[in-house]
Amino acid sequence: MKLVTPKIFPVGFPSFCSPKLKNIIVILAYFAGCGIAAIWADDFVTEEIAEKSPLESEKPRLNMAKTAQPPRIDGVFDEGEWADAPQITTFTQEEPDEGSAATEKTNIRLLYDSNFLYVGIRAYDSEPERIVANNMQRDVSLASEDSVSLTLDTFHDLRNGYFFQINPRGARRDGLISADLEEEGYKEEWDGIWYGKSTIDDKGWSAEMAIPMKSVSFDPQIDTWGFNVERSIERKNETVRWAGASRNNRVSSMGIAGELQNLSGLNQGFGLDFIPYVTLKGVHESANGGSNDLDLQSGFDLFYKITPAITAALTVNTDFAEAEIDDRRVNLSRFPLFFTEKRDFFLQDATIFRFGGIQQNPLPFHSRKIGLDTDGRPIDIIGGAKVTGRTGPVNFGFLSVQVDETDELESKNLSVGRASLNIFDESSIGMIFTGGDPHTNGSHFLGGIDFNYKNSDFRGTGQTLQGNIYLQKSITDGEHGDDTALGINLEYPNDIWEWAVFYRRFGKDFNPALGFIAQTGVHDAIAWVGRRWRPEFLDSIYLELFTNQTINLNGEVDSTWWNLPFISIETNSQDWIRTSFLQLGREQIFEPFEITDGVIIPAGDYRIHRFFIDAGTADHRPINAEINFSGGEFFDGTRTFIGGSVGWRPSPHFNLEAEYGKNMIRLPHGDFDVNIAVMTLNVLVSPNLIWNIVTQWDNVSDTFGLNSRIRWTINPGNDLFLVFNQGVDTSNASWRPLSSEISTKLSWTFRF
């Protein structure tokens, strides 16, 4: 199948622009024009949104009351304990009928003293037996459950903050908010120390929370915090919010948040958290006659708030035995895979180091590179130090880590520094630098500057417009050349219409040694425009046109992709189907590469036509399922994928999920299949005692892995972990144990 490229009309371009680059520029301009035309031409939509815009009216405010008698945090909402607390009772629907009053009554009461912010929640429900609450586990997704979410902008800078969420079973979730985070709007891997309990009764459900002042950073000179609260009523597909109840914004959009006023006399004590740990690990290797190793380690993390807004951290002999394992994936592309950070020390104040609105590519700093070799094996971290904070409009962070030597690498220091200045209402400018290369013995340096723009009230309608510009330069020991990366993007991420245009250029010698990049030596352009409809009989119908154009620096096409179009349909009960029957692609391979053992993709110009269809039921159902199917051309052959998952949640104390995916690849140079199977079992004794079992198998490595992880939270900040890992060789239809590892870790937080 031949990909038809739109005809490009003559336009004046600089002489250095190749014909292919001119095409990219025109395509980007076309998509941007479509998006802008949609905004200006759809007068009915604009007028409708303008009528409902929460930003044209004054932000809601609550005058806080200080208490001498703090409430007991037991999840039982006692009117007597909260009698003098100011309250929030006015909530507006975001979903399904934007701008309408909530169908169920919600009462939020707030108190504070020098050490805590207290939140009381009474979520009335006319049908309490239909409350959806299937989880107790800390940090599990509550997107398909009844819940209440709170956000705090403790510096009142309209950009950054903290996210806290609780459901009727006491499952707690938290995260760090940053203005440039997409999707959820917050970095969910962060774990703070706070207290929360819930109960269900004949009136609905209630919860109580206590957030220590020692767990958040703030400016003691500011007596007003940004604040918002949102409630989800899952069976009705209803979301209600106190401030900024618009589909164009999330509860984590701090620019539209309300305010808590009259906060004074807040105390963080001495501001010191001392967290020692001890780990006992035993390993049995079955190969070569077998060997056993028993290791006892200890270390500590130290966090000191130099001021309430500036935190210094120190880690010594760092151990990550309790970190969650990665999902097993097989790479069927010519580019590296991206894995997220899951280690607590690096997640503390991680949003400070965000740069240029970049989610993955090209990240100047990705902490996942520290303490792991190129194959993902751990390298001991001798120690590390970090200082993060905010003073006035300035945000800054510095991290330095010393990693141990290995057989191939010397012990070395790896560092990153970041500073940004808040400008306008929600925007910033900044710089970043990194030093050190975790995978070589040579020296390395990277520097970058960025401008990040956001306007949550574009044209006074409550619509959001945002964009980023950045420039990075790497300096690698003994190497010189085209070592810069630059990018610019503009996004209109709203509910009815949305569009975005991205342009990036990666020099062929650009090397973010402490970051992540998928490909160098190319121009890369991405654009899409989408439209959403909300008929009464469905939650939404979404239609999107998408393109990604990549050419190398010599002006030759590297890859081209079009989705014409992508369609997503979601029912009012949150069942869904997504499809694209016309994915047109072109990939030009300049050098052969091995896609799997013994199978080489030769150099060539490949034209590709693919399609996919995915469908699934709502996650809140006791039994939910998803099925995925895709097929079409794959280089000079074909690739067919079939997969799916099924989940079973018979009670809040037990859930089971099984996933399976099969890629069937047929090429002239060799046929092969890739199979991955995963099963997850969660036993939830209580919100503080959780047993997770994950088993994974794939036919590429021919290994089966089991990870069993028990976490007992004795009190928030005081945890006991028991972790067991087992690897098994399944090649040649055998079942041969490879290694067994069991470890126990106790960590305890002492606060001063």
Long-range contacts (C-beta under 8 A, 24 or more apart in sequence): 1-584, 1-607, 1-608, 1-609, 1-633, 2-607, 3-560, 3-562, 3-584, 3-585, 3-586, 3-607, 5-560, 6-30, 18-551, 18-554, 18-555, 19-555, 20-551, 20-555, 20-556, 20-557, 21-523, 21-551, 21-555, 23-549, 24-503, 24-523, 24-525, 24-549, 24-551, 25-503, 25-525, 27-525, 27-527, 27-547, 27-549, 28-501, 28-503, 28-525, 28-527, 30-527, 31-499, 31-501, 31-527, 31-528, 31-529, 31-545, 31-547, 32-490, 32-499, 32-501, 32-527, 34-499, 34-529, 34-545, 35-492, 35-497, 35-498, 35-499, 35-500, 35-501, 35-529, 36-499, 38-497, 38-499, 38-529, 38-531, 39-463, 39-492, 39-497, 42-496, 42-497, 45-496, 45-497, 46-459, 46-461, 49-246, 49-248, 49-461, 49-462, 49-463, 49-496, 50-460, 50-461, 50-462, 51-99, 52-98, 52-99, 52-246, 52-462, 53-246, 53-457, 53-460, 53-461, 53-462, 54-92, 54-243, 54-244, 54-245, 54-246, 54-256, 54-462, 55-244, 55-256, 55-456, 55-457, 55-460, 55-462, 56-460, 56-462, 59-243, 59-256, 59-257, 59-258, 59-259, 60-88, 60-90, 60-242, 60-243, 60-258, 60-259, 61-258, 61-259, 61-260, 61-261, 62-86, 62-88, 62-110, 62-227, 62-258, 62-259, 62-260, 62-261, 63-261, 63-262, 64-110, 64-111, 64-112, 64-260, 64-261, 64-262, 64-263, 65-110, 65-111, 65-112, 65-262, 66-111, 66-112, 66-113, 66-264, 66-265, 67-111, 67-112, 67-113, 67-118, 68-113, 70-111, 70-113, 70-116, 70-118, 70-210, 71-111, 71-118, 71-120, 71-208, 72-208, 73-118, 73-195, 73-196, 73-197, 73-208, 73-209, 73-210, 74-197, 74-208, 75-170, 75-196, 75-197, 75-198, 75-199, 75-206, 75-207, 75-208, 76-199, 76-206, 76-208, 77-120, 77-121, 77-122, 77-206, 77-207, 77-208, 81-120, 82-109, 82-111, 82-120, 84-111, 85-109, 85-110, 85-111, 85-118, 85-120, 86-110, 88-229, 88-242, 90-242, 91-231, 91-240, 91-241, 91-242, 91-245, 92-240, 92-241, 92-245, 93-238, 93-239, 93-240, 93-245, 94-230, 94-239, 94-240, 94-241, 94-245, 94-246, 94-247, 95-237, 95-238, 95-239, 95-247, 95-539, 96-236, 96-237, 96-238, 96-534, 96-539, 96-572, 98-245, 98-246, 98-247, 99-245, 102-231, 102-238, 102-240, 103-233, 103-236, 103-238, 104-204, 104-233, 104-238, 106-148, 106-231, 106-240, 108-148, 108-229, 108-242, 110-260, 112-263, 112-266, 114-213, 114-265, 114-266, 114-267, 115-212, 115-213, 115-214, 115-267, 115-269, 116-210, 116-211, 116-212, 116-213, 117-152, 117-210, 117-211, 117-213, 118-208, 118-209, 118-210, 118-211, 119-150, 119-207, 119-208, 119-209, 119-210, 119-211, 120-206, 120-207, 120-208, 121-148, 121-166, 121-206, 121-207, 121-208, 121-209, 122-203, 122-204, 122-206, 123-148, 123-168, 123-204, 123-205, 123-206, 123-207, 123-231, 124-203, 124-204, 125-203, 125-204, 125-205, 125-233, 127-235, 128-200, 128-201, 128-202, 128-203, 128-204, 128-205, 130-235, 131-168, 131-200, 131-204, 131-205, 131-235, 132-234, 132-235, 132-620, 133-167, 133-168, 133-169, 133-171, 133-200, 133-205, 133-652, 134-169, 134-620, 134-622, 134-649, 134-651, 134-652, 134-655, 135-167, 135-169, 135-171, 135-652, 135-655, 135-684, 136-169, 136-170, 136-171, 136-652, 136-653, 136-684, 136-686, 136-687, 136-690, 137-171, 137-682, 137-684, 137-687, 137-690, 137-692, 138-171, 138-172, 138-173, 138-191, 138-687, 138-690, 138-711, 138-713, 139-172, 139-173, 139-174, 139-188, 139-191, 140-171, 140-173, 141-173, 142-167, 142-171, 142-173, 142-232, 143-619, 144-234, 144-574, 144-618, 144-619, 144-620, 145-171, 145-232, 145-234, 145-620, 146-205, 146-231, 146-232, 146-233, 146-234, 147-231, 147-232, 148-207, 148-229, 148-230, 148-231, 148-232, 149-229, 149-230, 149-231, 149-232, 149-251, 150-209, 150-227, 150-228, 150-229, 151-177, 151-226, 151-227, 151-228, 151-229, 151-251, 151-252, 151-254, 151-257, 152-211, 152-216, 152-225, 152-226, 152-227, 153-177, 153-225, 153-226, 153-227, 153-254, 153-257, 154-216, 154-217, 154-218, 154-219, 154-225, 154-226, 155-217, 155-218, 155-219, 155-222, 155-309, 155-390, 156-219, 156-222, 156-224, 156-225, 156-226, 156-259, 157-254, 157-390, 157-393, 157-422, 158-226, 158-254, 158-255, 158-257, 158-425, 158-426, 159-254, 159-255, 159-422, 159-426, 159-428, 159-454, 160-254, 160-351, 160-390, 160-395, 161-226, 161-252, 161-254, 161-257, 162-192, 162-211, 162-216, 163-188, 163-251, 163-252, 164-192, 164-194, 164-196, 164-209, 164-211, 166-196, 166-198, 166-207, 166-209, 167-198, 168-198, 168-199, 168-200, 168-205, 168-207, 169-198, 169-200, 169-652, 169-687, 170-196, 170-197, 170-198, 170-207, 170-686, 170-687, 171-687, 172-196, 172-687, 176-347, 176-349, 176-350, 176-351, 177-252, 177-254, 177-351, 178-351, 178-354, 179-254, 179-255, 179-426, 179-428, 179-452, 179-454, 180-354, 180-357, 180-452, 180-454, 180-466, 180-468, 181-252, 181-351, 181-354, 182-359, 182-493, 184-250, 184-252, 185-250, 185-251, 185-252, 185-253, 186-252, 187-347, 187-350, 187-351, 189-340, 189-341, 189-342, 189-347, 189-350, 190-347, 190-348, 190-350, 191-344, 191-347, 192-216, 193-716, 193-717, 193-749, 194-716, 195-716, 197-687, 213-266, 213-267, 213-268, 213-308, 214-268, 214-269, 214-271, 214-273, 214-305, 214-751, 217-305, 217-308, 217-309, 217-310, 217-311, 217-349, 217-389, 217-390, 218-266, 218-308, 218-309, 219-308, 219-309, 219-390, 220-266, 220-307, 220-308, 220-309, 223-261, 223-262, 223-263, 223-264, 224-259, 224-260, 224-261, 224-263, 225-259, 225-260, 225-263, 226-254, 226-257, 226-258, 226-259, 226-260, 227-257, 227-258, 227-259, 227-260, 228-254, 228-256, 228-257, 228-258, 234-620, 235-620, 237-539, 237-572, 237-573, 237-574, 244-462, 246-462, 246-495, 247-494, 247-495, 248-462, 248-463, 248-464, 248-493, 248-494, 248-495, 249-456, 249-462, 249-464, 253-456, 253-464, 255-425, 255-426, 255-454, 255-456, 255-457, 256-456, 256-457, 256-462, 266-308, 268-305, 268-308, 269-751, 269-752, 270-752, 271-304, 271-305, 271-306, 271-308, 271-752, 272-302, 272-303, 272-304, 272-305, 272-751, 272-752, 273-301, 273-302, 273-303, 273-304, 273-749, 273-750, 273-751, 273-752, 274-300, 274-302, 274-749, 274-750, 274-752, 275-300, 275-301, 275-302, 275-303, 275-717, 275-747, 275-748, 275-749, 275-750, 276-300, 276-747, 276-748, 276-750, 277-301, 277-319, 277-745, 277-746, 277-747, 277-748, 278-745, 278-746, 279-319, 279-321, 279-743, 279-744, 279-745, 280-743, 280-744, 281-321, 281-741, 281-742, 281-743, 282-741, 282-742, 282-743, 283-739, 283-740, 283-741, 284-739, 284-740, 284-741, 285-738, 285-739, 286-736, 286-737, 286-738, 286-739, 286-740, 287-738, 287-739, 301-345, 303-348, 306-387, 306-389, 307-389, 307-391, 309-389, 309-390, 309-391, 310-387, 310-388, 310-389, 310-390, 310-391, 311-348, 311-349, 311-387, 311-388, 311-389, 312-385, 312-386, 312-387, 313-345, 313-348, 313-384, 313-385, 313-386, 313-387, 313-388, 314-383, 314-384, 314-385, 314-386, 315-345, 315-381, 315-383, 315-384, 315-385, 316-382, 316-383, 317-380, 317-381, 317-382, 317-383, 318-345, 318-371, 318-381, 318-383, 318-384, 319-745, 320-371, 320-378, 321-721, 321-723, 321-743, 321-745, 322-709, 322-711, 322-719, 322-721, 322-723, 322-745, 324-709, 325-694, 325-705, 325-707, 326-376, 327-678, 327-696, 328-676, 328-678, 328-696, 328-697, 328-698, 328-705, 329-676, 330-663, 330-674, 330-676, 330-698, 330-700, 332-595, 332-639, 332-663, 332-665, 332-674, 334-589, 334-593, 334-601, 335-518, 335-519, 336-516, 336-518, 338-516, 338-518, 339-368, 339-376, 340-368, 341-366, 341-367, 341-368, 343-367, 343-371, 345-384, 345-386, 346-370, 348-386, 348-388, 349-386, 349-388, 349-397, 352-388, 352-395, 352-396, 352-397, 352-418, 353-397, 353-399, 353-416, 353-418, 353-432, 355-418, 355-430, 355-432, 355-448, 355-450, 355-470, 356-448, 356-450, 356-452, 356-468, 356-469, 356-470, 356-487, 357-450, 357-452, 357-466, 357-467, 357-468, 357-470, 357-489, 358-468, 358-470, 358-487, 360-516, 360-518, 361-516, 361-517, 361-518, 362-472, 362-485, 362-487, 362-504, 362-506, 362-510, 362-512, 362-515, 362-516, 362-517, 362-518, 363-512, 363-515, 363-516, 363-517, 364-432, 364-434, 364-446, 364-448, 364-472, 364-512, 364-514, 364-515, 365-416, 365-418, 365-432, 365-434, 365-512, 365-514, 365-515, 366-512, 366-514, 366-515, 366-516, 367-399, 368-516, 369-414, 369-438, 369-439, 369-513, 369-514, 369-515, 369-516, 370-401, 370-403, 370-414, 370-438, 370-514, 371-401, 371-403, 372-438, 373-406, 373-409, 373-438, 373-439, 374-439, 379-403, 379-404, 379-406, 379-409, 379-438, 380-404, 382-411, 393-421, 393-422, 393-423, 394-419, 394-420, 394-421, 394-422, 395-419, 395-420, 395-421, 395-422, 395-428, 395-430, 396-420, 403-438, 409-439, 409-440, 409-441, 410-441, 412-436, 412-437, 412-438, 412-441, 414-438, 414-514, 416-514, 420-450, 420-452, 424-453, 425-455, 426-454, 426-455, 426-456, 427-451, 427-452, 427-453, 427-454, 428-452, 434-512, 434-513, 434-514, 434-515, 435-514, 436-513, 436-514, 437-476, 437-477, 437-513, 437-514, 438-513, 438-514, 439-513, 440-513, 442-476, 442-477, 442-478, 443-477, 444-474, 444-475, 444-476, 444-477, 444-511, 444-513, 444-514, 445-474, 445-475, 446-472, 446-473, 446-474, 446-475, 446-512, 446-513, 446-514, 446-515, 447-472, 447-473, 448-472, 448-473, 458-492, 463-492, 463-494, 464-492, 464-493, 464-494, 465-490, 465-491, 465-492, 466-490, 466-491, 466-493, 467-491, 472-510, 472-512, 474-509, 474-510, 474-511, 474-512, 474-513, 476-509, 476-511, 476-513, 479-509, 479-511, 480-509, 481-507, 481-508, 481-509, 482-507, 482-508, 482-509, 482-510, 482-521, 482-553, 483-507, 483-509, 483-510, 483-511, 484-510, 485-510, 485-512, 485-517, 495-532, 496-531, 496-532, 497-529, 497-530, 497-531, 497-532, 498-529, 498-530, 498-532, 499-527, 499-528, 499-529, 499-530, 500-526, 500-527, 500-528, 501-525, 501-526, 501-527, 502-526, 502-527, 507-553, 508-553, 519-550, 519-558, 521-552, 521-553, 522-550, 522-551, 522-552, 522-553, 522-558, 523-550, 523-551, 523-552, 523-553, 524-548, 524-549, 524-550, 525-549, 525-550, 537-572, 538-569, 538-570, 538-571, 538-572, 539-570, 539-571, 539-572, 539-574, 540-568, 540-569, 540-570, 541-567, 541-568, 541-569, 542-566, 542-567, 542-568, 542-569, 543-567, 544-568, 552-590, 556-588, 556-590, 557-586, 557-588, 557-605, 558-587, 558-588, 559-585, 559-586, 559-587, 559-588, 560-584, 560-585, 560-586, 561-585, 561-586, 573-618, 574-618, 574-619, 574-620, 575-615, 575-616, 575-617, 575-618, 576-615, 576-616, 577-613, 577-614, 577-615, 577-616, 578-613, 578-614, 578-615, 579-611, 579-612, 579-613, 579-614, 580-611, 580-612, 581-611, 581-613, 582-609, 582-611, 583-608, 583-609, 583-610, 583-611, 583-612, 583-632, 584-608, 584-609, 585-609, 585-610, 587-635, 589-635, 595-665, 596-670, 596-672, 596-674, 596-700, 598-670, 599-667, 599-669, 599-670, 599-672, 600-669, 601-635, 601-636, 601-667, 601-669, 602-636, 602-669, 604-635, 604-636, 606-633, 606-635, 606-636, 607-633, 608-632, 608-633, 608-634, 608-635, 609-633, 610-634, 610-639, 612-641, 619-647, 622-648, 622-649, 622-650, 623-647, 623-648, 623-649, 624-649, 628-661, 634-665, 634-667, 635-667, 636-667, 636-668, 637-665, 637-666, 637-667, 637-668, 638-665, 638-666, 639-663, 639-664, 639-665, 639-666, 640-664, 652-684, 653-683, 653-684, 653-685, 654-682, 654-683, 654-684, 655-681, 655-682, 655-684, 656-680, 656-681, 656-682, 673-699, 674-698, 674-699, 674-700, 675-699, 687-713, 688-712, 688-713, 688-714, 689-713, 697-730, 702-729, 702-730, 702-731, 703-727, 703-728, 703-729, 703-730, 703-738, 704-728, 704-730, 704-735, 717-748, 717-749, 717-751, 718-747, 718-748, 718-749, 719-745, 719-746, 719-747, 720-744, 720-745, 720-746, 721-745, 721-746
